Structures are given as structure tokens and as C-alpha cells.
Amino acid sequence: MKLDMSLSKELIHKAKQNVAGGTSSTMRLPTYHLPLVIKRADGVRVWDADDNELIDMNMGYGPLIFGHRSPIVVDAINKEMELRGTILGFVHELSFQVAELIKKSIPSIELLRFSSSGTEVGQTAVRLARAYTKRSHIVIFEGHYHGSSDAVFHKYHAQLKDIEDVDIIDTLPGCEGMGGAPRNVYRIPWNNFEVLEKVFKEKGETIAAVIMEPVMGNAGVIPPVPRFLSKVRDITKEYNSLLIFDEIITGFRVARGGAQERYGVQSDLTMISKAMNGGVPISAIGGRREIMELLVEGRVFHGGVASGNPMCLAATLAVQKEYEKKGEEIYISLEDKSNMLRDGIIEIFNRLEVPVIVQDVGAMISMAFVESKDIKRFENYRDIKRWSNTNKYIKFQHELQCEGVYIHPNHFEPWYLSTSHSYPIIEDILDKIEKVGRRINWNDKELNM
Ligand SMILES: Cc1ncc(COP(=O)(O)O)c(C=O)c1O
């Protein structure tokens, strides 16, 4: 099926004359992305330059938990514009009001600081851990992404040939120009406690922290295997290392208190953003008081002109108050709709005899096409890299976009639900998935190369 995308195509061409690659994030326009320039957004829907209407399942890569242009966020910003404006450069009460509500949801956070992006708080988390423990090294997992700072940006989507024969890799820079960073990193496979134990036995005295997405969301959705998080918690305590949960995606999404609430394991430091704020550029790093106090003492520096600005904090306060008011209701409903979507997708492709793997935790889902029904689950990055068929996923995404549903064409990107995805919308998405599933010739040679 073909849609008219000519205006989008033309605008992208124009954009490329002035903006490197036509966009300000490399993930947004990979070569295999169909032309798509959005001119309007509302709730679950976006409209492109050619007036095609799409149900959005990307939701700004996760933050838009109440949908596009949610009145919760927009009204709060408008009100704040009449009071303090965008950036203030002074202390104001919104910061401790928001901090209080966040602490109520995530009890492991005793003190916190606000920043503007996940990248910034990832860098600060690593600095805090090294300064607190007076140790050099960080343990990172394959497939996990913690922002693009030199502290942690590794080749998280490495080629299999570069990782397959080794369990512990010292460094794998994420891109050129990093001068050898990230430095002092041990990189290991996710969900493999034996390798983690090995790295601690061999190098424990050097390990400042283990950093992880407690539910991996940057190589599809890969939950921790049973007891993995608690074992990591135990071993980090045993060796006096810190545990950093990067809950940029999972915080306020897989439960109000994030993965740490869902799995009952607390971290020493936590990074949060996305669903914390409903779609404004603000993040936070928080954790045990004695670690966070290194910032107070000035032993570790953290700043930022836009850090804790009133515009973003006003929106975040409104979002946090909504969580406070609606409590569990939001998460029960999100989870129910997410289960409906997951079960529906599995049922459709079972009927079509097209093997797929669908994995989800709360309102984050991912799917991948695999070659055989014998493949049942992905437990780490190597599994998904080895077994998933990206050609089929890209074809499926292109057809689905033409049918009126947008998912990101990279199968590593989860699908995100928002409260504005109603039951009839989930039904509509499933109908469209079925149509597309029937239309594609899954035996096409090109899809199976
Ligand atoms: C788990 C995780 N950590 C950190 C980041 C970096 O956040 P930002 O893009 O705001 O720097 C992301 C971004 O998607 C993320 O998914």
C-alpha cells in the first residue's frame, strides 16, 4: 500500500540543507525511515505534512504518558508563563514541591537534583559513584543506553562478531571522537549473573558501580530474569559498590515507583526523566543522602542554566499531581491495555503462522520477527541481535505506517502506550496490524535475506 508522502519528502530535503541529516537526533531519521514530517499532534494522533493521520505508538520515545499536547502539561506551562516564565536563575518553590512528590513515589531517593536530559544525569550518576567509592570502574550491560556522554556512551548495539567470543569487554566507544572513552568500563551481557559474579571476583575492588536499565528498553523490551535484580543488589552490597538504576524509561511507566517498585529492589542512585515529566525536557538524579551530599559539598559538580527551570518543573508538578490524584488507576489501566495489545499481536501472528516474539513490561512493548517458533524469548542483547529479522520488521513498519499506525522502524525501540490510547484505539491498532500481517508476503526472498 502506498501513501502520498511527497510534501514530507520535500520538507526533509529542505531540512537537510540546514540541519545536519535533517533532524536533531540521529535516531529520528535512519535511512530506512519513510518520509515523515509532522505538522500537528493531539492525544494519540499526529498528522503529517501530507495530511496523513497516524496513531502514534512512539509517544516521543516515552515521555508522553498522557498523550500529545495533554492539557495537564500544556495548561501548567501556560499558567507558569504568566508567573515566573521559562528560565529564572533563582531558587523557587516548584523544585522542592516536585522533589517531595517524586520521593513519595521512589523511596530510595532521599535527595535529588534536576537536570535537562537523561545524558546529563547519567554523567552525574557515574561521577557520584566514582567519587563516593573512590574507585575507577563502572559495569555496563550490552544493549543498555544511558545517554551520549563520554562517561557511558558505548556501542550498545554492537555487531555480534565484536562481542560474541568475549564476556567482559573493557571498552567499546559508542562513536568516533570519544578519545577512547568510555574509560574504565567493564561491559558484560545482561541477565547473566555468572558473568557479573566473575567480573566482581576478578575486579571487585575497582568497581564503583553497576549501571543498568532495570528493564532493558533500548534493545527491545527485555525484562530482568527472575531474581536477577536482587542478586545484583546483593553482590554490589557485598563489594561495597553502588547500584545505579537508569529509570529514564521505566520510572513512572512500569509502575509509579518505576522498576524498583515493580521488582522490589532499591538502587543507591536513580536516573529519571520521560514519564516523570509528561513531555518536557527535564530529568533528575537522586538517591541516598550521603552520596547526593557530594554535590552539596562541591566535591562533585553538577549545574546547568536550564536545570530546574520553572517551565519544565511546572509541567512536571502537574504530571506528578495527576499520579498522586489517580494513584494506581493509571497503571492498572495502562497495563490492561498493554496486555490486550500484546495478546492481540501474538494471536494474530499465530493465526498467520508468522513467528514473532512480543515482550512487554507495563506500558512498554516490543516485537520482533524471528525465523522459527522454537525461539521463545530474548533474554539479552545477543539473543535479539542473533535471532530477529530486521528486514521483516522494517517492511511491517512501512506497511503499518501506510495503514495509519506509527511505530519506530527500528525494532529495538519499544512501543509506548499513553493514557489516551483507549480500548477502541487498541482494537483499531490490532485491526490494522492484522490487515498488514495478511498483506505482506512473508516468504518474499528480500525479507528473508
Ligand atoms: C534508558 C535511557 N537512559 C538515558 C537516556 C538519555 O536521555 P536523553 O536523550 O534525554 O539524554 C535515554 C534516552 O532515550 C534512555 O532511554
The ligand as a MOL file (V3000), in Angstrom:
LIG
                    3D

  0  0  0     0  0            999 V3000
M  V30 BEGIN CTAB
M  V30 COUNTS 16 16 0 0 0
M  V30 BEGIN ATOM
M  V30 1 C 17.3920 4.4500 29.4120 0
M  V30 2 C 17.8430 5.7780 28.8950 0
M  V30 3 N 18.7990 6.4400 29.5560 0
M  V30 4 C 19.2300 7.6420 29.1450 0
M  V30 5 C 18.7220 8.2290 28.0150 0
M  V30 6 C 19.2470 9.5580 27.5410 0
M  V30 7 O 18.2700 10.5300 27.6880 0
M  V30 8 P 18.3870 11.9230 26.8580 0
M  V30 9 O 18.0860 11.5880 25.4380 0
M  V30 10 O 17.3400 12.7820 27.5000 0
M  V30 11 O 19.7500 12.4390 27.0610 0
M  V30 12 C 17.7150 7.5740 27.2940 0
M  V30 13 C 17.1360 8.1750 26.0790 0
M  V30 14 O 16.3360 7.6430 25.3800 0
M  V30 15 C 17.2670 6.3050 27.7370 0
M  V30 16 O 16.3520 5.6140 27.0750 0
M  V30 END ATOM
M  V30 BEGIN BOND
M  V30 1 1 1 2
M  V30 2 1 2 3
M  V30 3 2 2 15
M  V30 4 2 3 4
M  V30 5 1 4 5
M  V30 6 1 5 6
M  V30 7 2 5 12
M  V30 8 1 6 7
M  V30 9 1 7 8
M  V30 10 2 8 9
M  V30 11 1 8 10
M  V30 12 1 8 11
M  V30 13 1 12 13
M  V30 14 1 12 15
M  V30 15 2 13 14
M  V30 16 1 15 16
M  V30 END BOND
M  V30 END CTAB
M  END
